[in-house]
Amino acid sequence: MTIPPVHGAGLGLRRNLLNSLQATTTTDIQFMEVAPENWINVGGRFGKQFRAYTERFPFVCHGLSLSIGSPAPLNVELLHSVKTFLREHNIRYYSEHLSYCSDDGQLYDLLPIPFTEEAVRYVAGRIRQAQDILEQRIAIENASYYCAPQQEMSESEFINAVIREADCDLLLDVNNVYVNSINHRYDPYEFLKRLPGERTAYMHIAGHYHEAEDLRVDTHGAPVIPSVWQLLESAYQLFGVKPTLLERDFNIPPLAELLDEVRHIQRIQAQCDSGFTAQAKVVSG
């Protein structure tokens, strides 16, 4: 059973939010998340502002460029920089994408790893190497993808196999489950049931772009839609209430709208917690 590194509802901290979030407290937002690549070795005014936030809020890190499935050697130098960054800012946890974004150079997109036994062994070995360097467990996020090369197993089988082989945790992105369910035509609720919920360190939720009835694009640039909120509630019912972070990368709305979505996470968490408490009383009674 994974012990969550943080609790409650969180928000991704972007540079254009540094000023507007200054008055917020841990009552408004229980934790924050950043991509370490965007902040390592950042000094000056931005560095001071960031330090002020890490001294006030619990933080987790979600990496962008480790490229865990890449055919190129693992970026050990980056991992050592991340390790130093985590310790400098008392970051609670580190996660990455179950995908790749580099070969001989940076590809600037998250590409799908083939769902094969060979890929399971390869990726799991690289995750174990990363955990050894960082001297801590990490979580791997189920990624959105738009093509599925070499599928010898299902997406859920692949995720389970990697996490089991690597002995790592899961960062469950609920929006990615929904987007993939539309694009690859599967039932998102059945998919959730097949995931290793007991390994979930925390969750992501976000908005996406409705390109067509059979195509959704994971953008983090829009409000969360009702179907994704419903899927989040189902995830809590299956796995228990987990720390959940709202991702918003562009088209940033006024702060009040962002905080309203964070509060919506909190409301669903409270409702599910109440339901679990009521069930426990019935069982014990």
N, C-alpha and C positions, 0 to 999 in steps of 0.2 A: 504494500500500500504506500503510495507516494504522499509525503507530507507537503502540502502547498507552501510555497516560499513566501507568499503574501496572502491577503484576504480581501474580500469585498469586490468593489468595482473600480476599475482603473481607466486611465486615459493615456494614449501615446503623446509624449511631449515632443512637439516640433518647435523649431526656432521661432516661427512666427507666432507661437503661443507664449513665449517667455514673458512678455510684458502683461498680457491679458490674464494670465493665471496667477499673478503675484498675490492676489488677495484670497485665493482658494486655500482651503485647509483639508486635513485628512478626513473631515466629516463630509466634504464635498466629493473628494476623490481619494480612495484609500491607497492607491499605488499608481506609479507611472512607469512607462517603458520607453526606452530609446534604442536605436541601432547604434552599437558602440562605434562602428566605423565613422559615424557622423560626428563623434565627440572626442575620440582619442586624440590627444595632443592639442586640443583646442584651448587656447588661452585668451587673454585679454578680457574684454567686456563679456563676451559670450561664455567664456570659461568661468568667470565669476558668477554669472547668473545661473549657470548650470549647477555649480557647486552649492549655491543657495537652495536649489530645489532638492538635491540629493541629501542635504542636511535636514530637510523638512519632511520629505516623503520617502517611503520605501520604494525601491526601484528594482525592475528586472530589465534585462537586455535581450533584444531579439536581433540576431545577426543577419546581415544582408549578403555577405560575399565569401563565406567560408567554402561554399560550393561543395557540399558534402558528397555529392555524387559525381564529381568531375573526374575525367580520366587523368588530369594533371595531378602531380603530387599535392598532398594536403599542405595548406599554407601555415606552416609551423610558426613563422614570424608573426603572422596576424594573431594566432592563438596566444602567443606570449604577450603581445600588446593588449589583447583582450583580458588576459589574466591580471595584468598590472592594473588595467582600468577598473575591473570589477573590485579589486581590493582598495584602490584609491578612493572609490566612491561608495564602498560598502553595499555594492549591488547584490541583491538577494539571489539572483538566478540568471542563467544564460540559456537561450534557445536558438535554434536555427531551422531552416527550411529543409524538408525532405525533397530536395531537387538539386540542380546544379546550374551554375551561371558563368562557368569559365572552362577554357581548355588551355591553349597556349596564351590566351589573353582573356580579358573580361568580356562577356557576351551581353551584359546589361539586360538580361531577362532571366526569369526562373524557368528552366526547362525540365520536362519530366524524365525521371529515371525509369528505364525499362523494368517492368514488374517480372523479374526473373530470379531464380534461386542464386545464380551467379552474382547478380546485383545485390541481393540481400547480404551475401557474405562480404562483398567488397565494401558496401556502404557501412555495414555494422562494424567492420574492422576500422574504418576511418573514424566512426563515432567513438569507439573505444579509445583510439589514439588521442582524439580531442579531449576526452574525459580524463585520460592520464595526464595530459599536459596541463589542463586546467585544474586538476586535482578536485574535481567535483562532477556530479551527474549533470547532464544537460537534457533538454527536451527537444524533440524533433517535431516540427509542425507538418500536419497533412496539407499538402500544397494543392492549389488550383492548377489545372492543366487543360490544354485544348486539343492535344493529340495523345494517343496512347501507343507508343511503339513497343513491340515485342511483349505482349501481355501473355505470359505463361501462367499467371495467377491473377486474382482480382486485386483491386486497389486495397481493400481492407485486409486481405491475406498478406499482401506485401508489407503494409504498415505494421501489422502484428508480428510478422517474421523479423523485420528489422529491429523493432523495439525489444523483442525477446532475445535475439542474437547479440545485440549491442548492450543489453541490460541498461537501457536509458529510459527516459520518460517521454510522455506525449504532450505536446502543445496542441490542444484541440481547437482548430479554427472552424467555427460553426458556419460562417458564411461560405468558406471553401467547400464544405460538405454540400451546402445548398447549390452553389454554382455548379459544382461537378455533377450533381444529381440531374440538373437540367441539361447540361452539355453532353453527358454520357448516358442519360436516360436510365437512372436507377432511383429507387425509393430512398430518400435521405433518412427516414426513420429506421428502416431496416439496416441501412449502412451504419448508423450510430450504434445499434445493438451489437454489431460485430467488432466494434473498436475496444481496445483495452482500457476501459474507463478508469480502472483502479490505478493506472499509470499516469493519469492526467495531472500535470503540475498546475496548469492554469488554462484559460480559454481565451480565444479572440472572437470578437464579433465586429462586423463592418457592413458597409453598404457596397453595392456593385452597380454596374451599368447594364441596363436591359437593351441589348443589341437587337434581339429578335426573340420570338416565343421559344425557340430552341437554342438560343445562345445568350449566355450571360458572361460578362467580363468582370473579373475581380479587380476593382479599381480603388477601393477605400475612398471614393470621392463623392459619396451620396449618403443620405440617411439610411439607417437599417430598415428593411421592409418588414411588414407584419409576419410573413412566412418564416423569416429568419429568426424573429423574436420567438415565434412558436417552437421552432426547432431548438433554440437555446433552452426553453423551458423543458422540453422533452429530454435534452441532455442532462439537465439537473435531476429530473425524475429518475433517469437511468443510473447516473453516476454519483448523485449527491451534488450539492451546491459547491461550485468551484470558483476560485477567483477568476474574474472575467474582465478583459480589457477592450475598450472601444478604440478601434483604429480609424483615424481620419487623416489622410495624407495630403489632400488638396481639396479645392472648393470648400475651404474651411468656413463654416457658418459663424454667426455671432456666438460669443461664449455661452449665452443663455441656452441656445439650441444644443450645443455640445453637452452642457451639464444636464440638460433635460434627458438626453439619451443615457448618460451615466446614471442618472436617477432611475431611469426605466430598468436598467440592469439591477439596481438595488431593490426595486419593487419586486421584480420577479424572484430574486434571491430570497427576499423576506417571505414571499408567498410560499415558495417551495420549502423553506425552512419550517414555516408554520405547519405545512402539510406533513412533513416528516415527523414533527413533534407530536401532532395529533395521532398519526399512525402508531408511533411508539407508545403513546398512552393507551391506545386501544389494545395493543399487543400485551403490554405489561398488566393491564387491567383484567 
